[in-house]
């Protein structure tokens, strides 16, 4: 039997809190939605379709580029308007709230913009011409927050906002993403207490077993929608619910919370997009799509999930000069949800998602190269007391290219080959700000902050960046111009629509081959990337449906035209060369 949204919400709330509490919470949530709809008439989105080939997400901090003459968010808007207006339609502004640590991911106040970045008006101004993606850092909150300070002072309204395991709790199976202590002792007005801290002593986990916490978070997310936000990223969501004797990751209650958030946010704004960030192996990651309905083609949790295995797989492909693992993986992805494809971000490159796809020897080779190229390694604690590398802290450019032995022409080509793979896959590409320029490891940042992730988080002055981009011989300028060219081609090509089909094409171990089609199959592109340092001469059978009824083939990237002769298409590749081919 098909249930209404209201009935589904009631069912999820009862699963979490029981019938009595669910009834009251259900009523309060719908009152909240009525208030939202009355106050948000002028902010309704005009987006007709959630995704198309024109969707490209820029991942950036609010002050990644700054100018002392104006607010950082205004400077970011000016830079994007001037340089990226035609290529980028979505901006993921990493946490821009007041914070106490972790470069924004220890939020002090969810409803405020950090004064050094700007004000909500700056966010709304960005949202006038682009989609805005905001972080919901709702697994934990800063110990400097009003909520936690009220807890410390004994305020009864906040005593159940945080998790305080007693001696009866079985913590033996808890999965740890860090090496820091799971519990942190704090001094309250009622004596010392231990609170749950998954990520650090400054990031206090919220207690979703308390329905008041869920209600308050829903209120905050609706507030974001009022500011023009279109996309909400659920940060570290896999750890949301805690239960004694369990792993405290991927629990059924966590999935129910996400289903609740989707129901409520879609009711408030049908165009909203919910993205889950779960840095875990692939099968666990895609569980956050939820249940798939073949009749509607819809899932009931996240609209989109991060494609975490892609980064280590692309690294392996270009280090080993062999595309087999990547091709095998892509061929098994299916199309039950939309992926946010990325190979670089504000965090490091996760190793865990590639386990089971790459061997320990292959992972070791990636780890060794990153370390040899000046990158850093972050570890996590295992239940047996050992530690495992879980993240590679490096810029993507230096992970791929040896800074001690530069070969600019080949280095740039190798880096851009990684970007073409990213842009070609079904899904929506996410481009980290530093990938626009092929940034190098910022070792001096690490020395200042003492944090490994700072190696990939350098901030630019606008004057410094624009001076660099005016030099046509500068490596960063060359990368930037080529990235802009690729993005300009991609956003106009229907074959790269995220709902279109993709099929791997096996030609040579050193070639990444992919057929992409528009949803109506009217447009097709053959993606070919030489992932090796060798020159290649290949022949392709030209009876592909992509080339049907055509004798001339166009490379969108180079502008070259090739003629099919005797049923064959002959192509030459320089090291790391890439092509987007379609019938002319």
ABEGO torsion letter per residue (X at the ends): XBBBAAAAAAAAAAAAAEAAAAAAAAAAAAAAAAAAAAAAAAABBABABABBAABBBBBBBAAABBBAABBAAAAAAAAAAAAAAAABABBBBBBABBBABGGGABBABAABBBAAAEBAAAAAAAAAABBBBBBBBAABBBAABAAAAAAAAGBAAAAAABBBBBAABBAAABBBABABBABBBBBBAAEBBBBBBAABAABBBBBAABAAAAAAAAAAAAAAAAAGBABBBBBGAAAABBBBGBAGBGBAAAAAAAAAAAAAAAAABAABBBBBBBBBBAAAAAAAAEBBBAAAGBBABBABBBBAAAAAAAAAAAAAGBAAAAAAAAAAAEAABBBBBBABBABBBBAAAABGABBAAAAAAAAAAAAAAGBBBBBBBBAAGBBBBABBBBBAAAAABBAABBBAAAAAAAAAAAAAAAAABBEBBBBBAAAAAGBBBBAAAAAAAGBAAAAAABBBBAAAAAAAAABAABAAAAAAAAAAAAAAAAAABAAABAABBBBBBBABAABBBBBBBBAAGABBBBBBBBABABBBBBBBBAABAAABGBABBBBAAAGBBBBBBGGBBBBBBBBGBBBBBBBX
